[in-house]
Amino acid sequence: MKVQIDSGRCQGHGRCYDLAPGLFGDDDEGFGTVLGDGTVPPDEAEDARRAAANCPERAIDLVEGD
């Protein structure tokens, strides 16, 4: 699984990096960013799903598969 953030939808609420700090960070203006290439380690998959479910703007996309 990989995570992506749609920068056009992100409003900088920060829930992604609060809920999954191993997967998301923030830029200089507080908008969410994906750490690394977005690959989600198996032990962080639930954090990725939780972050996506809690994004008020639905700006986080989960891409299943290789």
TORVEX-657744 format. One record per atom (N, C-alpha, C): residue number from 1; residue in one letter; x, z, y. Coordinates in Angstrom, 3 decimals, decimal comma, padded with zeros to 6 digits. Example, Ala and Ser with C-alpha at 12.3 -4.5 7.8 and 13.67 -1.06 7.14 Angstrom:
<nodes>
NODE / num / residuo / east / up / north
NODE / 1 / a / 013,190 / 007,800 / -005,690
NODE / 1 / a / 012,300 / 007,800 / -004,500
NODE / 1 / a / 013,200 / 007,800 / -003,300
NODE / 2 / s / 012,850 / 007,080 / -002,250
NODE / 2 / s / 013,670 / 007,140 / -001,060
NODE / 2 / s / 012,900 / 007,870 / 000,030
</nodes>
This chain:
<nodes>
NODE / num / residuo / east / up / north
NODE / 1 / m / 000,847 / 000,000 / -001,175
NODE / 1 / m / 000,000 / 000,000 / 000,000
NODE / 1 / m / 000,895 / 000,000 / 001,242
NODE / 2 / k / 000,384 / -000,665 / 002,269
NODE / 2 / k / 001,040 / -000,657 / 003,582
NODE / 2 / k / 000,001 / -000,281 / 004,633
NODE / 3 / v / 000,488 / 000,276 / 005,740
NODE / 3 / v / -000,374 / 000,587 / 006,874
NODE / 3 / v / -000,001 / -000,312 / 008,043
NODE / 4 / q / -001,006 / -000,610 / 008,844
NODE / 4 / q / -000,816 / -001,403 / 010,062
NODE / 4 / q / -001,690 / -000,793 / 011,146
NODE / 5 / i / -001,262 / -000,916 / 012,388
NODE / 5 / i / -002,075 / -000,485 / 013,518
NODE / 5 / i / -002,381 / -001,710 / 014,374
NODE / 6 / d / -003,649 / -001,892 / 014,667
NODE / 6 / d / -004,078 / -002,957 / 015,569
NODE / 6 / d / -003,909 / -002,429 / 016,994
NODE / 7 / s / -002,878 / -002,889 / 017,680
NODE / 7 / s / -002,580 / -002,376 / 019,020
NODE / 7 / s / -003,685 / -002,692 / 020,030
NODE / 8 / g / -004,501 / -003,693 / 019,737
NODE / 8 / g / -005,615 / -004,012 / 020,619
NODE / 8 / g / -006,751 / -003,013 / 020,535
NODE / 9 / r / -006,831 / -002,305 / 019,419
NODE / 9 / r / -007,883 / -001,301 / 019,237
NODE / 9 / r / -007,397 / 000,122 / 019,500
NODE / 10 / c / -006,108 / 000,383 / 019,320
NODE / 10 / c / -005,571 / 001,739 / 019,463
NODE / 10 / c / -005,747 / 002,221 / 020,905
NODE / 11 / q / -006,291 / 003,429 / 021,035
NODE / 11 / q / -006,496 / 004,026 / 022,357
NODE / 11 / q / -005,605 / 005,247 / 022,584
NODE / 12 / g / -004,716 / 005,552 / 021,615
NODE / 12 / g / -003,756 / 006,629 / 021,792
NODE / 12 / g / -004,293 / 008,025 / 021,547
NODE / 13 / h / -005,297 / 008,155 / 020,687
NODE / 13 / h / -005,838 / 009,488 / 020,379
NODE / 13 / h / -004,826 / 010,358 / 019,636
NODE / 14 / g / -003,934 / 009,744 / 018,862
NODE / 14 / g / -002,864 / 010,478 / 018,200
NODE / 14 / g / -003,209 / 011,100 / 016,869
NODE / 15 / r / -004,378 / 010,845 / 016,371
NODE / 15 / r / -004,748 / 011,442 / 015,086
NODE / 15 / r / -003,880 / 010,933 / 013,951
NODE / 16 / c / -003,462 / 009,675 / 014,019
NODE / 16 / c / -002,649 / 009,111 / 012,940
NODE / 16 / c / -001,353 / 009,881 / 012,779
NODE / 17 / y / -000,631 / 010,092 / 013,862
NODE / 17 / y / 000,643 / 010,788 / 013,718
NODE / 17 / y / 000,488 / 012,291 / 013,576
NODE / 18 / d / -000,656 / 012,837 / 013,926
NODE / 18 / d / -000,919 / 014,250 / 013,633
NODE / 18 / d / -001,206 / 014,450 / 012,144
NODE / 19 / l / -001,965 / 013,532 / 011,555
NODE / 19 / l / -002,362 / 013,658 / 010,151
NODE / 19 / l / -001,326 / 013,126 / 009,177
NODE / 20 / a / -000,550 / 012,143 / 009,582
NODE / 20 / a / 000,435 / 011,524 / 008,687
NODE / 20 / a / 001,744 / 011,271 / 009,433
NODE / 21 / p / 002,456 / 012,333 / 009,794
NODE / 21 / p / 003,678 / 012,159 / 010,585
NODE / 21 / p / 004,796 / 011,427 / 009,852
NODE / 22 / g / 004,696 / 011,323 / 008,553
NODE / 22 / g / 005,694 / 010,575 / 007,800
NODE / 22 / g / 005,470 / 009,078 / 007,839
NODE / 23 / l / 004,285 / 008,669 / 008,306
NODE / 23 / l / 003,922 / 007,249 / 008,330
NODE / 23 / l / 003,778 / 006,693 / 009,738
NODE / 24 / f / 003,421 / 007,561 / 010,694
NODE / 24 / f / 003,121 / 007,118 / 012,053
NODE / 24 / f / 003,900 / 007,924 / 013,079
NODE / 25 / g / 004,203 / 007,283 / 014,176
NODE / 25 / g / 004,809 / 007,934 / 015,321
NODE / 25 / g / 004,064 / 007,485 / 016,557
NODE / 26 / d / 004,629 / 007,760 / 017,720
NODE / 26 / d / 003,991 / 007,311 / 018,956
NODE / 26 / d / 005,031 / 006,661 / 019,859
NODE / 27 / d / 004,539 / 005,771 / 020,707
NODE / 27 / d / 005,433 / 005,107 / 021,647
NODE / 27 / d / 005,519 / 005,927 / 022,932
NODE / 28 / d / 006,159 / 005,389 / 023,945
NODE / 28 / d / 006,360 / 006,106 / 025,204
NODE / 28 / d / 005,062 / 006,429 / 025,935
NODE / 29 / e / 003,993 / 005,715 / 025,597
NODE / 29 / e / 002,711 / 005,940 / 026,261
NODE / 29 / e / 001,726 / 006,700 / 025,372
NODE / 30 / g / 002,173 / 007,131 / 024,187
NODE / 30 / g / 001,319 / 007,913 / 023,302
NODE / 30 / g / 000,497 / 007,109 / 022,320
NODE / 31 / f / 000,686 / 005,797 / 022,291
NODE / 31 / f / -000,043 / 004,971 / 021,337
NODE / 31 / f / 000,638 / 005,037 / 019,974
NODE / 32 / g / -000,165 / 004,961 / 018,921
NODE / 32 / g / 000,361 / 005,049 / 017,571
NODE / 32 / g / 001,242 / 003,868 / 017,202
NODE / 33 / t / 002,272 / 004,160 / 016,430
NODE / 33 / t / 003,150 / 003,128 / 015,887
NODE / 33 / t / 003,366 / 003,417 / 014,409
NODE / 34 / v / 003,625 / 002,373 / 013,659
NODE / 34 / v / 003,930 / 002,507 / 012,244
NODE / 34 / v / 005,434 / 002,735 / 012,107
NODE / 35 / l / 005,808 / 003,707 / 011,302
NODE / 35 / l / 007,218 / 003,971 / 011,058
NODE / 35 / l / 007,728 / 003,037 / 009,963
NODE / 36 / g / 008,925 / 002,533 / 010,135
NODE / 36 / g / 009,513 / 001,629 / 009,147
NODE / 36 / g / 008,724 / 000,345 / 009,028
NODE / 37 / d / 008,625 / -000,153 / 007,797
NODE / 37 / d / 007,897 / -001,412 / 007,574
NODE / 37 / d / 006,445 / -001,184 / 007,182
NODE / 38 / g / 005,999 / 000,063 / 007,226
NODE / 38 / g / 004,609 / 000,379 / 006,918
NODE / 38 / g / 004,327 / 000,669 / 005,459
NODE / 39 / t / 005,342 / 000,578 / 004,622
NODE / 39 / t / 005,142 / 000,864 / 003,204
NODE / 39 / t / 004,823 / 002,347 / 003,022
NODE / 40 / v / 003,767 / 002,610 / 002,265
NODE / 40 / v / 003,317 / 003,977 / 002,028
NODE / 40 / v / 003,822 / 004,452 / 000,669
NODE / 41 / p / 004,663 / 005,476 / 000,643
NODE / 41 / p / 005,080 / 006,031 / -000,643
NODE / 41 / p / 003,861 / 006,591 / -001,380
NODE / 42 / p / 003,860 / 006,554 / -002,697
NODE / 42 / p / 002,701 / 007,042 / -003,462
NODE / 42 / p / 002,269 / 008,461 / -003,087
NODE / 43 / d / 003,209 / 009,328 / -002,784
NODE / 43 / d / 002,846 / 010,704 / -002,455
NODE / 43 / d / 002,262 / 010,859 / -001,049
NODE / 44 / e / 002,241 / 009,788 / -000,259
NODE / 44 / e / 001,655 / 009,836 / 001,088
NODE / 44 / e / 000,411 / 008,954 / 001,203
NODE / 45 / a / -000,068 / 008,424 / 000,086
NODE / 45 / a / -001,234 / 007,537 / 000,111
NODE / 45 / a / -002,479 / 008,249 / 000,632
NODE / 46 / e / -002,674 / 009,492 / 000,238
NODE / 46 / e / -003,844 / 010,234 / 000,707
NODE / 46 / e / -003,747 / 010,483 / 002,217
NODE / 47 / d / -002,550 / 010,749 / 002,723
NODE / 47 / d / -002,365 / 010,916 / 004,175
NODE / 47 / d / -002,717 / 009,628 / 004,911
NODE / 48 / a / -002,319 / 008,485 / 004,354
NODE / 48 / a / -002,628 / 007,191 / 004,980
NODE / 48 / a / -004,139 / 006,973 / 005,030
NODE / 49 / r / -004,820 / 007,276 / 003,933
NODE / 49 / r / -006,281 / 007,114 / 003,902
NODE / 49 / r / -006,964 / 008,068 / 004,886
NODE / 50 / r / -006,470 / 009,284 / 004,957
NODE / 50 / r / -007,043 / 010,268 / 005,879
NODE / 50 / r / -006,847 / 009,825 / 007,332
NODE / 51 / a / -005,662 / 009,325 / 007,653
NODE / 51 / a / -005,403 / 008,854 / 009,020
NODE / 51 / a / -006,317 / 007,683 / 009,370
NODE / 52 / a / -006,475 / 006,742 / 008,447
NODE / 52 / a / -007,347 / 005,588 / 008,705
NODE / 52 / a / -008,796 / 006,025 / 008,888
NODE / 53 / a / -009,246 / 006,959 / 008,068
NODE / 53 / a / -010,634 / 007,425 / 008,152
NODE / 53 / a / -010,909 / 008,216 / 009,428
NODE / 54 / n / -009,884 / 008,828 / 009,991
NODE / 54 / n / -010,063 / 009,667 / 011,175
NODE / 54 / n / -009,733 / 008,975 / 012,485
NODE / 55 / c / -009,335 / 007,726 / 012,442
NODE / 55 / c / -009,055 / 006,995 / 013,681
NODE / 55 / c / -010,380 / 006,625 / 014,346
NODE / 56 / p / -010,651 / 007,156 / 015,547
NODE / 56 / p / -011,932 / 006,872 / 016,202
NODE / 56 / p / -012,142 / 005,396 / 016,531
NODE / 57 / e / -011,068 / 004,666 / 016,706
NODE / 57 / e / -011,172 / 003,248 / 017,062
NODE / 57 / e / -011,057 / 002,333 / 015,848
NODE / 58 / r / -010,848 / 002,903 / 014,666
NODE / 58 / r / -010,656 / 002,136 / 013,421
NODE / 58 / r / -009,529 / 001,121 / 013,591
NODE / 59 / a / -008,437 / 001,604 / 014,214
NODE / 59 / a / -007,305 / 000,726 / 014,507
NODE / 59 / a / -006,285 / 000,656 / 013,362
NODE / 60 / i / -006,473 / 001,501 / 012,343
NODE / 60 / i / -005,529 / 001,522 / 011,230
NODE / 60 / i / -006,090 / 000,722 / 010,068
NODE / 61 / d / -005,288 / -000,210 / 009,585
NODE / 61 / d / -005,668 / -001,015 / 008,426
NODE / 61 / d / -004,765 / -000,648 / 007,260
NODE / 62 / l / -005,370 / -000,497 / 006,090
NODE / 62 / l / -004,628 / -000,263 / 004,855
NODE / 62 / l / -004,622 / -001,561 / 004,075
NODE / 63 / v / -003,455 / -001,990 / 003,676
NODE / 63 / v / -003,300 / -003,240 / 002,913
NODE / 63 / v / -002,851 / -002,854 / 001,521
NODE / 64 / e / -003,734 / -003,055 / 000,563
NODE / 64 / e / -003,432 / -002,718 / -000,830
NODE / 64 / e / -002,620 / -003,836 / -001,474
NODE / 65 / g / -001,875 / -003,475 / -002,490
NODE / 65 / g / -001,111 / -004,479 / -003,242
NODE / 65 / g / 000,333 / -004,536 / -002,810
NODE / 66 / d / 001,048 / -005,496 / -003,395
NODE / 66 / d / 002,484 / -005,635 / -003,133
NODE / 66 / d / 002,781 / -006,341 / -001,843
</nodes>
